Amino acid sequence: MNKNLILILALVSLSSVFGLEKTNSTKLQGSTTGRVTIYKDSYGFYVGGDFSYDYSANDRLGPYSYKMMLGLYTSNTLLSTRCINFDYYDCRYWDCNKRFQQYSVDYPYFSAIGRYAGADLYLDYAYWDLKADAFLAESCNSNYEYYGQFRSGILGMGTEGDAWNNFVYYPKFGIYLNKDLSGGKLLFDQDTSYYNSSFAVTTIYADNNWKVKLNGYIKVGYNNVPFTGKLVFDMHADAIGLPYATNTAILSYLETYSYVYCRWDTSYQPMCDYNGYISDLPDIVIVNGTNQIPIPPQVYVVDGYRKDYVSMITLNFKVIGSTYTKKNYVTNDYNDAIILDSRFMSYYYTVFDSTYSIPTITLYFANHNSMTGLQVLFLLIFVGIIIAVVCCVKAAKRRRPTTIVTNAVVAPVIYPNVVINQDHTQQFYSPPVQYTQQPYAYVQEPQHQQYQQYQQPGYPQQGYSYQQQ
């Protein structure tokens, strides 16, 4: 094989090793592995869900796959016949056994009226498929701009009521998001390569919809902000959502403690004056009884992993409430909520576990720097290819003969057992080397030319040309 082609293949292998964390592919998976790919496009995160059983599903593109959001705050899987920007679910084509009675359901960013209906939906054929009824939204109300655009619905990952049966084995899963927020993994099986399993940051109790009841305070430096409400995890949120009074108090204490001055609009990711290093900013800690949930500056500052000295920062906060519009809007049920966003869920590997009577949420430090088993395999293959390339190049150099340039009329008889000493005297072994008289000779190597002039004692104007095999 051409060595240039081998090098190209080696570089491709290397890119696959260190590019596995990125998952921007538009292919959807009818997964069977317990490791569902979380994709990312310009409208946010999504997973692939099959609306009909795909008998060929084997981690490949299925013909019935659609882009679904993950609802980490609800047990109601939403499909839409008419709901803000969500794609239309066609009951004439897909399973749609509607119940008679209408209900109203509040999601964080819109309220929906509709009916429960039997529907097929497969997230992972071995771990999660929809056994509970889906909520088929027939009308929705929202002041949130463009929510649900180019998405076919929301997968309710809670365990309330019949939703517990959506989990084939047991209701437990983990969320891993890439450090650059380019995608991630939803894992139904355990893989400690994605997180530091030796240390759990905290374990908190939740309800069956993964909402955490809070009755404590938020610590900012030496100051505490009292808070009573609920904590919600939403990987689709674009910033950490805070009620107005809580947001105002946190910004005030950041100014007092770290001289962070936010002089412009503070309702959505405010730009603030700050002279220093981002790592010197304090953790903001949610304290709930004996549990502490740290929010480090790498999370609450946009571009928080910068190492250089800065003079201005953008805080990853936004005010939320039902009286606001666009990205600040939430429904009435979430007026008292703190909503943790994708940056938070990228910093931590989050395990949702309802195996036992009381659901829990456990935070681990996400492991963005280590390699998974698959990446280790690719790395070994890459190293093997590099070794093969080096060996092939060296072997080719050894086999290639040296070219002799001479003006001698008769070419010499060449033997490989000739040694030319540093003083230009010859030393050879039997059989002897035959040579002819010639005024000069030089050796042309494969990569360069080296000129040599030999003056042998007793043989004026004579030199030796030789070839080394």
N, C-alpha and C positions, 0 to 999 in steps of 0.2 A: 504494500500500500504506500502511496506517496506520502512522504513525511510531512508535507504541508497540510495534507488532508487530515493526517493523524493529529496534528497540532490544533486544527480547527475543531475536531471532535472533542479534544481535551478541553478547549476553552468553553465549548458548549456544555460539557459536563460540569465544569467549574461554575458556570452561571446557574445551572440547575441546583447545585449544592447550596449556594448562598442566596438563591432567589426563591427558595421554597416558601419563605414567609409571605411573599406577595401572592395574592390570590385575586387578581383583577380579571381573570378569565370570565367570559360571559356564558360559558357552558354551565348548565344546571345538572345536578346529580340526583338520581334516585338512589340514594346511598343504601348500602347494606353492611357497612363496616362499623357503625357506631361513631364515625368521625365525619360529621357533616361540614362541608366547606361553607364558610361565611364569605360571601362575595361583596364587592364594593363597586358602585358606579357613581356617576355624578349626582345621583339622587339619594345615595346613602347605602347602608348595608341591606343584604337580603340573603335568603337561602332558597334552594330549589325544592318545591313541593309538587308531587305528582297528583293530579286530579282524578286519575284512574290507575288501576293496578297495571304496572309495566312488567310483564313477564321476563323481559330481557334486562331489567334493571340490575346493574352490577357496577356501580360507581361511574356510569357513563351517562351521556346526554340522553334523557328520556323524551319520548314524543309528547308526553302529557305534563311536562314540567313548567311551573310558573313561579314568578318571583314573589316571595312571601316575606313579610316582616316578622320578627320575633317579639312576641308580647311577654315580657318578663314581669308583668304586673296584672295579668288577667288569666282566667281559665277559659274564656270565651274566644273560640276561633272565629274570626270574622271573615265572611265572604260578602260580596256586595252586588246587589242588583241596581242600586242607586245610592251611592254614598261618596260625597265630595269627589276626590280625584282617583279613587280606587277603580281598577279595571272591572268591567262588567262580568259577572258570573252568570253564564247562560244555562238556565235550568232545562232548556230544551236539549242540551247536549250532554251535560254532566248530571250525576245523581243529585236530586233535589226534592226530597220528600218533605214538604213543608208541613209544619204544625199549624193549627188554626189560630191560636192566640198570639197577639202581638205583645212585645216587651220593649222596654227602654233600657239601654245599657250605656253607661258612661265609661269611655276610654279616656286617657289623659288629655287628648287634644281634640276630641269631638264626642258628641252624644249621638247615639244611633237608635232608631226605632225599626224593629223588624220581627222576624219569626225564627224560631229554631227549626232546623231542617236536617235530615239525614244526608250526609255527603261523604264522599271518599276523598281522603287526603293523606298522602304518605310522605313523611319527612325522612324516615329511615326505615326500611322494610324489616329490619331486625330489631329496632328499638322503639320507634314511635310512628304510630298511624292513628288517624282520627277515629276513635270509637264513640265519643260523645257527639251529640248534635252540634253542628256549626250554627253560629248566629248569622242569619242571612239578612243583612241590613237593607231596608227598603227606602229609608230616608235618613239623612244625617245633618247635624248642625255643628258648625265650627267657625271660629274666627281665625284659625291657624291657616296661614297661607301655603297653598300647594301641598298640603299633607296627603300622603298616599299616592302621589303621582307615580305612574308606571309600576304600581304594585298591585297584586291580585288579592291581597288581604293580609290578615294578621294571624299568626299561629299562637293560640293561647297556651303558654307553657306552664300554667298553674295546674293545681291538682284538686280543685274544688269540685265536689259532686262526681259526676261520671268522668270528668276529665282525668281522674287518676288512672282510668283504664286506657288512656292514650299511650301510656308507657308500657311497652310489651313486657319488660322484666320488672323494673322497679323505678320509681320516679326520682331519678338523680341524674344530673348532667352538669357539665362545666362549660364556661365561656372563656375563650382565649381570643384576644384581639391583638393584631400586630402593633408594634410600637409606632409605626408610621400610619396606623389606622387604614391600611390598604385592604384589610380583610381579616380573616381569622378562622377559628374552628369552634364548632359546637361538638363536645365530646360526651358520649354516653358511657364510654368505657374510660378507665383510668390510664393516664399517660403522664407520668411524673416528669417527663422531659419538658413539659410545657410550664412547669412551676416548681418552686422550691418546696418540696413536700415535707421537709424536715421542720418547717416552722409555719404555723398558721398565724396570721396577723390577728384575726379575731373570728369568732363564731357568734352569730346573732340569730335570735329566734324571729320567725316570720309567720304570717298567716298562709293559707293555702293558695293565695295569689301572689306570694313572695313580697308582700308589703310588710314593712317593719314598723311597729308602733314605737314612737319616740316620746320620751318624757325625761328630758335631761337638759343639756346645754351644749353650746359649741364653743370650744376653747380657741382663742386667737391670741397668741403670746401669753401675757399674764391676765388677760381679760376673758370673761365668760359671757356668752349670749344665751339667755334662757330660750328653750325651744320645746314646744309640745306639738306633735303632729305625726306625720309618717314619713318613712324613707322609701323611695322607689328607685329601682334600677331600670334604666332604659338606654340600651346601646344605640338607639336611634336619635337620642337627644343631642343637640348640637352645642350645648353648654350645660353647666351645673345650674339647675333651676332653684331659685330661692324666693320665698315670700318677700315682699317689699321691705318690711321692718327688719327682717333677718339680714338681707343684703346690705341695707344701710348701716346696720351695726357692725357687720364684718368689715366693711370698707373704712369705717371710722376707726376701728381698732387697728387695722393694718396701717393707717396713717400715723397713729400714735406710736405703735411699736416699731415699725420699719420705715417710716417716712415715705409711704406710698400715697401720692396725692392724685386723686381722680377728679379732675376739674371739668370733664365734659359729661355727656350723657352717660349715666351709670345703669341704665335699664338693660343694656345688652352688650356684653363683652367690653367694658369700659377701658379706654386707654388712659394710663396713669403715669405720672412722673415718678421715677425711682432710679436712684444712682447707686449701683452696686451689683453684686452677683445674685442671680436668681436662687442659687442654692443657699444663700444666707437668709432668705425669707423663712418665716416660721411655718411649721405644719399647722393646718386648721383641723382640729380634732373634734369629731362628733362623739360626745360622751353620753351613753345611755345605760344607766346603772353601772355595772362592772365592765361593760363593753366599751371599747374605744375604736373609732373608725378614723384613722389618719387620712387627711387629704393633703399630700405634700405639694410644694410649689410646682413640681414637675407636672402636676395635674391641674391646679387652679390658675396657672399662668399659661397662656397660649405660647407655643414654642418654648415650653418650660425646660427643655433639656439643653438649652444654650449654656456654654461654659464661660463665655467672655463677659466683660464688664458692660453693663447696659445703662442707659439713661432714661429709658421708657419701656413699659411693659403693657400687655393687654391681658386683663384678668378674664378667666374663663367662667364668668358668672353671668346670669341673666335673671331679671325679675320675672316672676310668673304669677298669674292670677286670672280669674275669669273676667275681670274688667278690662283686660288688655287685648290687643289684637296681634295678628301675625305670629311671629316666633315667640312672643311672650304669653300667648294665650294658653290656658288650661281650663278644663271644665271645673264645675263647682266642687266636685269630689276631691280635687287636687289642689285646692286653695291653700291647704295647710301642709303641703308636701315639699320635701327636698328631693329633687330628682337628680340622681347621679348619672353622668353621661358616658359617652364612649371613651373619653380620655381617662376617666376613672377606671373603667372596665378594661382598659388596655394596660394600665399600671398594675392592676391586680388580676390574678386568675380567680374567677368567681365560681364556686361550687354551690349549686342549688340542690338540696337533699330533703326529700319528703318520705324517705324510707320508713322512718319511725313516726310516732304519733304527733310530734311537734316538728314542723318544717324548720330547717336551719339554712343559713347562708354563711359560707366560710370563705374568707379572703386569704389568698396566698400571694406572695410576690411572683409576678409573671416572669418567666424565664425566657427573655428575648435573645440572649446571647448564646445559649447552648444549642446544640444540634439534636434533632430528633433521630430516632433509629434509622429512618429512611435517609436523612441527610448524611448520617455516618456511612451508610452503604454507598451513597453516591460519591462521598469523599474518598472511600477506599478504591472505588472504580477509577476515579480521576487520578489518584496517585499511581495506580497500576498503569494507566495510559501514559503518564509522564515518564515512568521508568522505562516502558517499552520504547517510547520515542527516543530517549537518551541512548539506550542500548543500540537501537537501529542506526542512529547517527554515528556512533562510535564504530560500529561494525562496518559501515559504509566507508568511513575514512581509512580503516585498516585495509580494506580490499582494494581501494583505488590505487593503481600504480603511479609512481613518480615519472613525469615526462622529462626526457633527456633532450636538451638542445645542444647540438655540436656541429662543427663543420668538418668533422672527420669523414673521410670517404667510406671507410669500412666500419661498420657498427661493431662494437666490442661484444665478446661473449660474456654474459652476465652471470655471476654467482652471488648468492645471498650472504656468503660467509666472508666478506671483505670488511676489514676495519681500517679506517683512516685515522691515525693518531693526531693529536693536537699539533705536533711539530711537522705535520704533513708527510711523515713516513708511513709506509704501508705495512700492514700486518695481515696476513691471510693464511688460510688453511688449505690443505689439499682437497680437491684439485685446485691448481692456481688459477688466478684470473688472467685471461688474455687481454691485452690492451693494444691500442694503436696510437701512433704519434699524432698529436693534434695540438694546435697552438692554444686552445682554451676550451673550456666546457663549463656549463652552469646547469644547476638542477632547478627545474621548474616545479614547485610544489602545487598542490591543487588550489590553495588559497592565495599564494604569493610566489614571487620569484626570488631565489637566493643564488647569488653569483659566487663562485669559488674558483680561485686560480691556484693550481698546484705547481710547485717547483720541487721536483724530486732530486735528491743528491745523486750526482753522476749521470743525470739525464737532462741536460739543458734543453729548454724549449719543449719539454715533454710534460704531459699531464695525464691524468686518468679520469675517464668518465665512467660512472657506475650507476647502477640502478638498484634501489633497495626495495625488495618485494614486501 
